[in-house]
Amino acid sequence: MTSETPDRAGTSPTGDVPAVPAVAVHGITKTYGTVHALLDVDLRLRRGTVHGLVGENGSGKSTLTKVIAGVVSPDSGHVEYNGERVEHVDPRAALRHGVRVIYQDLAVFPNMTVAENLVFEGNRPLLRTIGGRGRRRRAIEALDTLGLQLDPEARLGDLSTAERQLVAIARTVSSEGRIVLMDEPTASLTHDEIDQLLETVRGLSSQGLSFLFISHKLREVVSVADDVTVIRDGEVVSSGASHEYDQSRITHLMTGGVVDDVSRQRAPEPAGEPVLQASGLSLSSSFRDIDLSLHPGRVVGLAGLVGSGRTEIGLALVGLVQAERGEIRYHGKPVDNLLGLSKVQYVPDDRLTEGLLLDWSIADNVILNNLDAAVGRGGTLSTDRAVSMAESWRERLRVKAPDVSAPVFSLSGGNQQRVLLARALAPDPDVIVLNNPTVGVDVGSRSEIHQLVRRVADDGTAILLISDEPAELLSLCDELVFIHDGRAVHRCSTEGMTEDDVLQRISNEGAAA
């Protein structure tokens, strides 16, 4: 292991007597073909601490997590749990040693209740051995661990993404697990929920639980971690105590350079007719009396808490949800529904379940919204045209893949997001609704996606951006519309605004102008 700083993980607080770490990996190497996913990696997770593991998409973080969890077998090296060396780790061995994993794509069951989900431990369902009353009691105890006010009998599929994420976390930390591997646990959470989770993690670590915490949100890593390890291209480039790292240094170590992500120059005030306009748009279950105007070359941001109605407004504009009242005009003409119109595109926040066809190739995913352009003579799909189109977009968006025949599931999160954006951009749309376009991607990919959004807007596309991140809203948007309880309570230019201003408006229901 190469390190810019002394490797302090695995030592006692006094630094004089080495303590037995909860997990130690030694010389881990894993190769896929000619690609080194991991190369001679060492890492020590001290007992009762939070260890931040950071790196760009594809750097090897998730592979290392899977090695520790016994899901992936390394080519060389070994793993120790609480000082016990395990030569051949499998999921059962990891579970026996108290390892629990919260993956980015939640292992939850939407057709089951909260209580039923919470009594799954590892891969061992306990539904038959715990009666309904016992399930409810265990569920309440698990929810209380995170301070969650959820109905144990609610069907998980009826909850928001954030609530489902919190249920997965509650299940993990309330089981017999003592070593918790968290892969992007906050990707779908609001700022208040993130702060609540980080406080819970700190509290649980003080009680002896050990956390390996993976997040692209460097603010969280700096805030919660006791130790930090930075991994790049499968190798550890730095490891040490968290006080030696700030967001800027971590970014530099992750990328090998400085990421340029300056704010977009504000577009001029709108002139002329909007491309898309909503008046009095209402859906009784989600939002009321929404007025929005999207003009060419301008980015309008919807800011608000999860559940405020932001996403439903975006879905209604593109026709994926039917509003009950109000009017939508497209290029000045009233329309009943824009669903299926290639010039109006929507990019969902959940690329795994709502966005991509994971078993399909990059090419098949990219051309999906622009099939007419891939049709050859005789009116049939031309494979050559499809591959050529997809290859062009792969190069433009810098999708890291051997070729466009690679299945999307084989890509890192950042590259999957690029494929999703390529599909939306392929028809050359004049309106795009982006719902958290950088969720679950690393700082380098985030910067590149921001630059892409700026170019698309500067080329004349009207964009509606829904985002949980104040910094992202300020970086990309010309105007913000704050949504609270389904209503637009405040509108303003982003000129001169700070992140604190945005957070205050989001959390303050009395922010109406």
C-alpha positions as a Python dict, from the first residue, in 0.01 Angstrom:
ca = {
    (1, 'M'): (0, 0, 0),
    (2, 'T'): (125, 345, -89),
    (3, 'S'): (26, 623, 147),
    (4, 'E'): (90, 994, 164),
    (5, 'T'): (18, 991, 535),
    (6, 'P'): (98, 750, 818),
    (7, 'D'): (-140, 454, 830),
    (8, 'R'): (-306, 510, 1164),
    (9, 'A'): (-590, 262, 1116),
    (10, 'G'): (-561, -35, 1348),
    (11, 'T'): (-379, 140, 1631),
    (12, 'S'): (-506, 214, 1979),
    (13, 'P'): (-619, 567, 2067),
    (14, 'T'): (-289, 623, 2248),
    (15, 'G'): (-95, 497, 1946),
    (16, 'D'): (136, 274, 2154),
    (17, 'V'): (-30, -71, 2148),
    (18, 'P'): (-179, -198, 1821),
    (19, 'A'): (-546, -286, 1862),
    (20, 'V'): (-709, -573, 1678),
    (21, 'P'): (-915, -416, 1396),
    (22, 'A'): (-1272, -520, 1322),
    (23, 'V'): (-1167, -589, 963),
    (24, 'A'): (-826, -598, 800),
    (25, 'V'): (-756, -674, 436),
    (26, 'H'): (-402, -753, 326),
    (27, 'G'): (-264, -746, -27),
    (28, 'I'): (-602, -784, -196),
    (29, 'T'): (-579, -811, -575),
    (30, 'K'): (-869, -878, -810),
    (31, 'T'): (-839, -881, -1188),
    (32, 'Y'): (-1110, -901, -1454),
    (33, 'G'): (-945, -987, -1783),
    (34, 'T'): (-667, -731, -1822),
    (35, 'V'): (-824, -481, -1582),
    (36, 'H'): (-704, -456, -1221),
    (37, 'A'): (-1016, -383, -1016),
    (38, 'L'): (-796, -400, -704),
    (39, 'L'): (-418, -413, -681),
    (40, 'D'): (-238, -502, -357),
    (41, 'V'): (-491, -320, -138),
    (42, 'D'): (-450, -294, 240),
    (43, 'L'): (-716, -147, 468),
    (44, 'R'): (-787, -162, 841),
    (45, 'L'): (-1125, -79, 992),
    (46, 'R'): (-1075, -5, 1360),
    (47, 'R'): (-1335, -126, 1607),
    (48, 'G'): (-1593, 130, 1707),
    (49, 'T'): (-1495, 374, 1433),
    (50, 'V'): (-1622, 503, 1099),
    (51, 'H'): (-1381, 454, 809),
    (52, 'G'): (-1450, 660, 498),
    (53, 'L'): (-1364, 486, 170),
    (54, 'V'): (-1363, 728, -125),
    (55, 'G'): (-1278, 714, -493),
    (56, 'E'): (-1427, 775, -834),
    (57, 'N'): (-1676, 535, -995),
    (58, 'G'): (-1483, 231, -1113),
    (59, 'S'): (-1196, 292, -871),
    (60, 'G'): (-1256, -38, -690),
    (61, 'K'): (-1454, 71, -382),
    (62, 'S'): (-1753, -156, -443),
    (63, 'T'): (-1528, -449, -537),
    (64, 'L'): (-1339, -411, -209),
    (65, 'T'): (-1668, -400, -20),
    (66, 'K'): (-1779, -720, -192),
    (67, 'V'): (-1450, -888, -104),
    (68, 'I'): (-1501, -804, 264),
    (69, 'A'): (-1863, -929, 242),
    (70, 'G'): (-1752, -1254, 76),
    (71, 'V'): (-1940, -1186, -247),
    (72, 'V'): (-1623, -1157, -457),
    (73, 'S'): (-1320, -1385, -416),
    (74, 'P'): (-985, -1207, -455),
    (75, 'D'): (-709, -1346, -674),
    (76, 'S'): (-462, -1294, -391),
    (77, 'G'): (-450, -1155, -41),
    (78, 'H'): (-663, -1235, 263),
    (79, 'V'): (-923, -1091, 501),
    (80, 'E'): (-921, -1088, 880),
    (81, 'Y'): (-1228, -1039, 1100),
    (82, 'N'): (-1147, -934, 1457),
    (83, 'G'): (-798, -1075, 1416),
    (84, 'E'): (-914, -1410, 1274),
    (85, 'R'): (-767, -1482, 931),
    (86, 'V'): (-1015, -1627, 682),
    (87, 'E'): (-853, -1768, 369),
    (88, 'H'): (-1169, -1825, 166),
    (89, 'V'): (-1439, -1577, 257),
    (90, 'D'): (-1795, -1643, 146),
    (91, 'P'): (-2118, -1460, 240),
    (92, 'R'): (-2201, -1706, 518),
    (93, 'A'): (-1858, -1667, 676),
    (94, 'A'): (-1890, -1289, 660),
    (95, 'L'): (-2236, -1303, 819),
    (96, 'R'): (-2107, -1528, 1099),
    (97, 'H'): (-1844, -1266, 1177),
    (98, 'G'): (-2110, -995, 1199),
    (99, 'V'): (-2067, -832, 857),
    (100, 'R'): (-2375, -658, 718),
    (101, 'V'): (-2392, -465, 391),
    (102, 'I'): (-2614, -182, 272),
    (103, 'Y'): (-2569, -166, -103),
    (104, 'Q'): (-2653, 133, -321),
    (105, 'D'): (-2928, -69, -494),
    (106, 'L'): (-3132, -161, -188),
    (107, 'A'): (-3193, -528, -111),
    (108, 'V'): (-3549, -466, 4),
    (109, 'F'): (-3882, -618, -94),
    (110, 'P'): (-4138, -361, -213),
    (111, 'N'): (-4435, -601, -201),
    (112, 'M'): (-4377, -679, 166),
    (113, 'T'): (-4450, -470, 474),
    (114, 'V'): (-4194, -267, 666),
    (115, 'A'): (-4207, -522, 949),
    (116, 'E'): (-4153, -816, 713),
    (117, 'N'): (-3854, -644, 555),
    (118, 'L'): (-3704, -567, 893),
    (119, 'V'): (-3694, -931, 1008),
    (120, 'F'): (-3478, -1040, 716),
    (121, 'E'): (-3126, -1095, 847),
    (122, 'G'): (-2867, -1140, 577),
    (123, 'N'): (-3012, -1407, 349),
    (124, 'R'): (-3215, -1575, 625),
    (125, 'P'): (-3582, -1480, 629),
    (126, 'L'): (-3730, -1516, 978),
    (127, 'L'): (-4093, -1473, 873),
    (128, 'R'): (-4193, -1829, 962),
    (129, 'T'): (-4026, -1828, 1300),
    (130, 'I'): (-4149, -1489, 1416),
    (131, 'G'): (-4523, -1432, 1442),
    (132, 'G'): (-4702, -1116, 1343),
    (133, 'R'): (-4692, -969, 1693),
    (134, 'G'): (-4323, -1049, 1728),
    (135, 'R'): (-4250, -899, 1387),
    (136, 'R'): (-4425, -578, 1484),
    (137, 'R'): (-4232, -556, 1812),
    (138, 'R'): (-3897, -615, 1638),
    (139, 'A'): (-3991, -366, 1366),
    (140, 'I'): (-4072, -94, 1618),
    (141, 'E'): (-3742, -157, 1796),
    (142, 'A'): (-3553, -140, 1466),
    (143, 'L'): (-3726, 180, 1360),
    (144, 'D'): (-3661, 335, 1700),
    (145, 'T'): (-3289, 271, 1641),
    (146, 'L'): (-3296, 544, 1377),
    (147, 'G'): (-3578, 744, 1530),
    (148, 'L'): (-3812, 665, 1238),
    (149, 'Q'): (-4186, 721, 1259),
    (150, 'L'): (-4308, 461, 1006),
    (151, 'D'): (-4605, 225, 1017),
    (152, 'P'): (-4466, -130, 1051),
    (153, 'E'): (-4762, -261, 848),
    (154, 'A'): (-4712, -17, 557),
    (155, 'R'): (-4618, -179, 225),
    (156, 'L'): (-4262, -83, 142),
    (157, 'G'): (-4349, -10, -221),
    (158, 'D'): (-4583, 267, -103),
    (159, 'L'): (-4300, 452, 73),
    (160, 'S'): (-4068, 709, -80),
    (161, 'T'): (-3718, 611, -195),
    (162, 'A'): (-3575, 787, 110),
    (163, 'E'): (-3800, 594, 347),
    (164, 'R'): (-3711, 263, 181),
    (165, 'Q'): (-3343, 349, 221),
    (166, 'L'): (-3392, 420, 591),
    (167, 'V'): (-3575, 89, 638),
    (168, 'A'): (-3278, -93, 481),
    (169, 'I'): (-3041, 88, 715),
    (170, 'A'): (-3259, 19, 1020),
    (171, 'R'): (-3268, -351, 935),
    (172, 'T'): (-2891, -368, 905),
    (173, 'V'): (-2790, -180, 1218),
    (174, 'S'): (-3055, -344, 1436),
    (175, 'S'): (-2947, -701, 1353),
    (176, 'E'): (-2660, -888, 1515),
    (177, 'G'): (-2415, -717, 1282),
    (178, 'R'): (-2113, -548, 1435),
    (179, 'I'): (-1938, -457, 1108),
    (180, 'V'): (-2152, -245, 874),
    (181, 'L'): (-2047, -177, 516),
    (182, 'M'): (-2244, 120, 380),
    (183, 'D'): (-2225, 176, 3),
    (184, 'E'): (-2381, 517, -77),
    (185, 'P'): (-2641, 494, 205),
    (186, 'T'): (-2749, 858, 174),
    (187, 'A'): (-2791, 886, -205),
    (188, 'S'): (-3170, 927, -179),
    (189, 'L'): (-3199, 1111, 150),
    (190, 'T'): (-3278, 1475, 227),
    (191, 'H'): (-3034, 1694, 419),
    (192, 'D'): (-3227, 1650, 744),
    (193, 'E'): (-3240, 1272, 694),
    (194, 'I'): (-2867, 1265, 613),
    (195, 'D'): (-2786, 1458, 930),
    (196, 'Q'): (-3008, 1219, 1126),
    (197, 'L'): (-2834, 917, 975),
    (198, 'L'): (-2483, 1052, 1035),
    (199, 'E'): (-2573, 1125, 1397),
    (200, 'T'): (-2703, 768, 1430),
    (201, 'V'): (-2385, 625, 1278),
    (202, 'R'): (-2171, 824, 1521),
    (203, 'G'): (-2384, 703, 1811),
    (204, 'L'): (-2368, 341, 1703),
    (205, 'S'): (-1991, 355, 1649),
    (206, 'S'): (-1951, 489, 2003),
    (207, 'Q'): (-2137, 176, 2116),
    (208, 'G'): (-1881, -46, 1944),
    (209, 'L'): (-2016, -92, 1590),
    (210, 'S'): (-1762, -47, 1308),
    (211, 'F'): (-1860, 122, 982),
    (212, 'L'): (-1699, 126, 638),
    (213, 'F'): (-1867, 431, 489),
    (214, 'I'): (-1863, 484, 111),
    (215, 'S'): (-2006, 808, -21),
    (216, 'H'): (-1952, 1044, -313),
    (217, 'K'): (-2071, 1325, -88),
    (218, 'L'): (-1737, 1428, 56),
    (219, 'R'): (-1898, 1662, 308),
    (220, 'E'): (-2048, 1355, 475),
    (221, 'V'): (-1718, 1165, 475),
    (222, 'V'): (-1528, 1454, 632),
    (223, 'S'): (-1809, 1500, 885),
    (224, 'V'): (-1854, 1142, 1004),
    (225, 'A'): (-1529, 950, 942),
    (226, 'D'): (-1254, 881, 1195),
    (227, 'D'): (-1021, 749, 923),
    (228, 'V'): (-1013, 794, 545),
    (229, 'T'): (-878, 579, 264),
    (230, 'V'): (-862, 711, -93),
    (231, 'I'): (-856, 460, -375),
    (232, 'R'): (-782, 534, -741),
    (233, 'D'): (-767, 286, -1031),
    (234, 'G'): (-778, -5, -788),
    (235, 'E'): (-490, 113, -568),
    (236, 'V'): (-480, 288, -231),
    (237, 'V'): (-321, 629, -287),
    (238, 'S'): (-361, 767, 65),
    (239, 'S'): (-486, 654, 405),
    (240, 'G'): (-487, 820, 743),
    (241, 'A'): (-676, 1001, 1016),
    (242, 'S'): (-970, 1208, 891),
    (243, 'H'): (-842, 1534, 1038),
    (244, 'E'): (-568, 1526, 774),
    (245, 'Y'): (-822, 1549, 492),
    (246, 'D'): (-1061, 1810, 363),
    (247, 'Q'): (-1289, 1796, 59),
    (248, 'S'): (-1037, 1967, -167),
    (249, 'R'): (-754, 1728, -81),
    (250, 'I'): (-975, 1422, -117),
    (251, 'T'): (-1094, 1545, -458),
    (252, 'H'): (-735, 1597, -571),
    (253, 'L'): (-633, 1248, -453),
    (254, 'M'): (-936, 1083, -613),
    (255, 'T'): (-894, 1243, -953),
    (256, 'G'): (-520, 1303, -967),
    (257, 'G'): (-588, 1672, -1033),
    (258, 'V'): (-818, 1963, -959),
    (259, 'V'): (-1180, 1928, -1070),
    (260, 'D'): (-1311, 2245, -1233),
    (261, 'D'): (-1680, 2291, -1152),
    (262, 'V'): (-1742, 2664, -1161),
    (263, 'S'): (-2097, 2792, -1184),
    (264, 'R'): (-2262, 2837, -1520),
    (265, 'Q'): (-2284, 3193, -1646),
    (266, 'R'): (-2644, 3300, -1599),
    (267, 'A'): (-2861, 3301, -1910),
    (268, 'P'): (-3027, 3630, -2009),
    (269, 'E'): (-3379, 3703, -1890),
    (270, 'P'): (-3633, 3508, -2096),
    (271, 'A'): (-3764, 3674, -2407),
    (272, 'G'): (-4038, 3545, -2630),
    (273, 'E'): (-4260, 3243, -2594),
    (274, 'P'): (-4170, 2959, -2357),
    (275, 'V'): (-4113, 2613, -2503),
    (276, 'L'): (-4320, 2454, -2228),
    (277, 'Q'): (-4565, 2629, -1999),
    (278, 'A'): (-4788, 2498, -1718),
    (279, 'S'): (-5074, 2700, -1571),
    (280, 'G'): (-5271, 2601, -1263),
    (281, 'L'): (-5143, 2245, -1281),
    (282, 'S'): (-5293, 2038, -999),
    (283, 'L'): (-5298, 1680, -878),
    (284, 'S'): (-5482, 1649, -547),
    (285, 'S'): (-5247, 1386, -405),
    (286, 'S'): (-4925, 1573, -486),
    (287, 'F'): (-4938, 1940, -596),
    (288, 'R'): (-5170, 2236, -650),
    (289, 'D'): (-5188, 2542, -876),
    (290, 'I'): (-4840, 2513, -1024),
    (291, 'D'): (-4734, 2773, -1280),
    (292, 'L'): (-4406, 2711, -1465),
    (293, 'S'): (-4245, 2847, -1780),
    (294, 'L'): (-3945, 2682, -1945),
    (295, 'H'): (-3761, 2896, -2202),
    (296, 'P'): (-3489, 2799, -2451),
    (297, 'G'): (-3142, 2809, -2301),
    (298, 'R'): (-3255, 2852, -1940),
    (299, 'V'): (-3238, 2614, -1645),
    (300, 'V'): (-3518, 2632, -1387),
    (301, 'G'): (-3461, 2444, -1062),
    (302, 'L'): (-3727, 2286, -839),
    (303, 'A'): (-3608, 2291, -479),
    (304, 'G'): (-3786, 2126, -188),
    (305, 'L'): (-3785, 1836, 52),
    (306, 'V'): (-3840, 1479, -62),
    (307, 'G'): (-4217, 1435, -73),
    (308, 'S'): (-4285, 1804, -138),
    (309, 'G'): (-4426, 1728, -484),
    (310, 'R'): (-4117, 1817, -690),
    (311, 'T'): (-4088, 1485, -870),
    (312, 'E'): (-4461, 1458, -938),
    (313, 'I'): (-4457, 1803, -1099),
    (314, 'G'): (-4178, 1694, -1331),
    (315, 'L'): (-4362, 1373, -1417),
    (316, 'A'): (-4681, 1565, -1493),
    (317, 'L'): (-4500, 1804, -1728),
    (318, 'V'): (-4373, 1518, -1946),
    (319, 'G'): (-4698, 1319, -1928),
    (320, 'L'): (-4584, 1032, -1705),
    (321, 'V'): (-4842, 1147, -1448),
    (322, 'Q'): (-5177, 1292, -1555),
    (323, 'A'): (-5270, 1616, -1380),
    (324, 'E'): (-5635, 1657, -1278),
    (325, 'R'): (-5658, 2029, -1353),
    (326, 'G'): (-5465, 2299, -1531),
    (327, 'E'): (-5319, 2350, -1874),
    (328, 'I'): (-4991, 2261, -2044),
    (329, 'R'): (-4880, 2447, -2357),
    (330, 'Y'): (-4601, 2324, -2583),
    (331, 'H'): (-4471, 2593, -2818),
    (332, 'G'): (-4782, 2793, -2737),
    (333, 'K'): (-5034, 2521, -2821),
    (334, 'P'): (-5243, 2342, -2556),
    (335, 'V'): (-5162, 1970, -2527),
    (336, 'D'): (-5336, 1693, -2338),
    (337, 'N'): (-5026, 1482, -2283),
    (338, 'L'): (-4664, 1496, -2400),
    (339, 'L'): (-4594, 1129, -2331),
    (340, 'G'): (-4409, 973, -2621),
    (341, 'L'): (-4298, 1303, -2775),
    (342, 'S'): (-3925, 1258, -2843),
    (343, 'K'): (-3852, 1630, -2815),
    (344, 'V'): (-3952, 1626, -2447),
    (345, 'Q'): (-3733, 1400, -2234),
    (346, 'Y'): (-3730, 1292, -1870),
    (347, 'V'): (-3428, 1155, -1681),
    (348, 'P'): (-3538, 975, -1358),
    (349, 'D'): (-3344, 981, -1033),
    (350, 'D'): (-3336, 602, -1001),
    (351, 'R'): (-3140, 478, -1299),
    (352, 'L'): (-3144, 115, -1185),
    (353, 'T'): (-3519, 58, -1153),
    (354, 'E'): (-3672, 343, -1355),
    (355, 'G'): (-3408, 439, -1610),
    (356, 'L'): (-3193, 172, -1768),
    (357, 'L'): (-3243, -176, -1909),
    (358, 'L'): (-2948, -324, -1726),
    (359, 'D'): (-2920, -649, -1923),
    (360, 'W'): (-2930, -464, -2254),
    (361, 'S'): (-2623, -325, -2426),
    (362, 'I'): (-2511, 37, -2422),
    (363, 'A'): (-2621, 67, -2785),
    (364, 'D'): (-2971, -68, -2719),
    (365, 'N'): (-3019, 171, -2428),
    (366, 'V'): (-2887, 477, -2612),
    (367, 'I'): (-3111, 441, -2920),
    (368, 'L'): (-3426, 354, -2727),
    (369, 'N'): (-3574, 706, -2742),
    (370, 'N'): (-3455, 771, -3098),
    (371, 'L'): (-3541, 454, -3287),
    (372, 'D'): (-3648, 636, -3603),
    (373, 'A'): (-3291, 753, -3659),
    (374, 'A'): (-3167, 394, -3643),
    (375, 'V'): (-3411, 260, -3903),
    (376, 'G'): (-3254, 160, -4233),
    (377, 'R'): (-3391, 67, -4571),
    (378, 'G'): (-3708, -137, -4563),
    (379, 'G'): (-3816, 19, -4235),
    (380, 'T'): (-3622, -222, -4016),
    (381, 'L'): (-3373, -140, -3742),
    (382, 'S'): (-3021, -108, -3879),
    (383, 'T'): (-2766, -257, -3643),
    (384, 'D'): (-2489, -59, -3811),
    (385, 'R'): (-2676, 270, -3763),
    (386, 'A'): (-2760, 185, -3402),
    (387, 'V'): (-2398, 100, -3321),
    (388, 'S'): (-2271, 411, -3499),
    (389, 'M'): (-2514, 637, -3309),
    (390, 'A'): (-2431, 477, -2976),
    (391, 'E'): (-2057, 491, -3042),
    (392, 'S'): (-2084, 862, -3119),
    (393, 'W'): (-2260, 925, -2788),
    (394, 'R'): (-2015, 702, -2600),
    (395, 'E'): (-1730, 920, -2723),
    (396, 'R'): (-1913, 1249, -2660),
    (397, 'L'): (-2008, 1160, -2303),
    (398, 'R'): (-1686, 969, -2234),
    (399, 'V'): (-1855, 645, -2132),
    (400, 'K'): (-1584, 409, -2013),
    (401, 'A'): (-1656, 74, -2178),
    (402, 'P'): (-1472, -154, -2422),
    (403, 'D'): (-1744, -100, -2684),
    (404, 'V'): (-2116, -27, -2710),
    (405, 'S'): (-2207, -396, -2702),
    (406, 'A'): (-2118, -411, -2331),
    (407, 'P'): (-2419, -467, -2105),
    (408, 'V'): (-2509, -165, -1893),
    (409, 'F'): (-2497, -363, -1567),
    (410, 'S'): (-2120, -405, -1621),
    (411, 'L'): (-2060, -29, -1600),
    (412, 'S'): (-1986, 184, -1296),
    (413, 'G'): (-2258, 413, -1161),
    (414, 'G'): (-2115, 723, -1325),
    (415, 'N'): (-2094, 555, -1665),
    (416, 'Q'): (-2447, 417, -1630),
    (417, 'Q'): (-2565, 773, -1566),
    (418, 'R'): (-2387, 890, -1881),
    (419, 'V'): (-2569, 623, -2083),
    (420, 'L'): (-2901, 740, -1939),
    (421, 'L'): (-2821, 1100, -2033),
    (422, 'A'): (-2711, 994, -2382),
    (423, 'R'): (-3048, 828, -2437),
    (424, 'A'): (-3229, 1148, -2338),
    (425, 'L'): (-3006, 1367, -2556),
    (426, 'A'): (-3007, 1143, -2865),
    (427, 'P'): (-3340, 1280, -3003),
    (428, 'D'): (-3204, 1639, -2977),
    (429, 'P'): (-3485, 1745, -2738),
    (430, 'D'): (-3596, 2101, -2678),
    (431, 'V'): (-3711, 2024, -2322),
    (432, 'I'): (-3541, 1800, -2063),
    (433, 'V'): (-3659, 1733, -1708),
    (434, 'L'): (-3362, 1614, -1500),
    (435, 'N'): (-3440, 1449, -1167),
    (436, 'N'): (-3123, 1440, -951),
    (437, 'P'): (-2894, 1374, -1251),
    (438, 'T'): (-2579, 1324, -1040),
    (439, 'V'): (-2722, 1100, -767),
    (440, 'G'): (-2474, 827, -670),
    (441, 'V'): (-2188, 944, -895),
    (442, 'D'): (-1839, 1051, -796),
    (443, 'V'): (-1701, 1402, -791),
    (444, 'G'): (-1529, 1369, -1128),
    (445, 'S'): (-1839, 1234, -1302),
    (446, 'R'): (-2050, 1496, -1128),
    (447, 'S'): (-1832, 1773, -1268),
    (448, 'E'): (-1851, 1628, -1620),
    (449, 'I'): (-2230, 1591, -1600),
    (450, 'H'): (-2260, 1952, -1483),
    (451, 'Q'): (-2051, 2066, -1778),
    (452, 'L'): (-2272, 1863, -2010),
    (453, 'V'): (-2592, 2017, -1869),
    (454, 'R'): (-2442, 2365, -1914),
    (455, 'R'): (-2354, 2291, -2279),
    (456, 'V'): (-2701, 2152, -2350),
    (457, 'A'): (-2865, 2462, -2202),
    (458, 'D'): (-2625, 2696, -2380),
    (459, 'D'): (-2721, 2523, -2707),
    (460, 'G'): (-3082, 2630, -2652),
    (461, 'T'): (-3252, 2345, -2467),
    (462, 'A'): (-3499, 2433, -2191),
    (463, 'I'): (-3417, 2240, -1872),
    (464, 'L'): (-3610, 2174, -1552),
    (465, 'L'): (-3370, 2051, -1282),
    (466, 'I'): (-3496, 1873, -971),
    (467, 'S'): (-3216, 1830, -719),
    (468, 'D'): (-3154, 1762, -350),
    (469, 'E'): (-2821, 1947, -365),
    (470, 'P'): (-2817, 2325, -309),
    (471, 'A'): (-2470, 2346, -464),
    (472, 'E'): (-2595, 2175, -779),
    (473, 'L'): (-2898, 2402, -805),
    (474, 'L'): (-2682, 2712, -768),
    (475, 'S'): (-2420, 2584, -1010),
    (476, 'L'): (-2663, 2508, -1292),
    (477, 'C'): (-2985, 2707, -1253),
    (478, 'D'): (-3087, 3055, -1362),
    (479, 'E'): (-3401, 3054, -1148),
    (480, 'L'): (-3530, 2853, -852),
    (481, 'V'): (-3887, 2761, -766),
    (482, 'F'): (-3928, 2640, -406),
    (483, 'I'): (-4193, 2372, -352),
    (484, 'H'): (-4349, 2312, -13),
    (485, 'D'): (-4639, 2075, 48),
    (486, 'G'): (-4726, 2071, -322),
    (487, 'R'): (-4726, 2447, -370),
    (488, 'A'): (-4479, 2686, -530),
    (489, 'V'): (-4408, 2915, -234),
    (490, 'H'): (-4119, 3122, -366),
    (491, 'R'): (-3944, 3206, -695),
    (492, 'C'): (-3616, 3387, -737),
    (493, 'S'): (-3305, 3425, -947),
    (494, 'T'): (-3001, 3232, -826),
    (495, 'E'): (-2788, 3545, -863),
    (496, 'G'): (-2617, 3616, -531),
    (497, 'M'): (-2772, 3318, -348),
    (498, 'T'): (-2571, 3092, -119),
    (499, 'E'): (-2621, 2729, -22),
    (500, 'D'): (-2740, 2842, 321),
    (501, 'D'): (-3001, 3063, 153),
    (502, 'V'): (-3131, 2764, -42),
    (503, 'L'): (-3134, 2534, 261),
    (504, 'Q'): (-3317, 2794, 467),
    (505, 'R'): (-3584, 2839, 200),
    (506, 'I'): (-3622, 2462, 156),
    (507, 'S'): (-3670, 2399, 528),
    (508, 'N'): (-3878, 2710, 600),
    (509, 'E'): (-4239, 2651, 505),
    (510, 'G'): (-4307, 3018, 556),
    (511, 'A'): (-4079, 3117, 269),
    (512, 'A'): (-4357, 3250, 49),
    (513, 'A'): (-4271, 3575, -115),
}
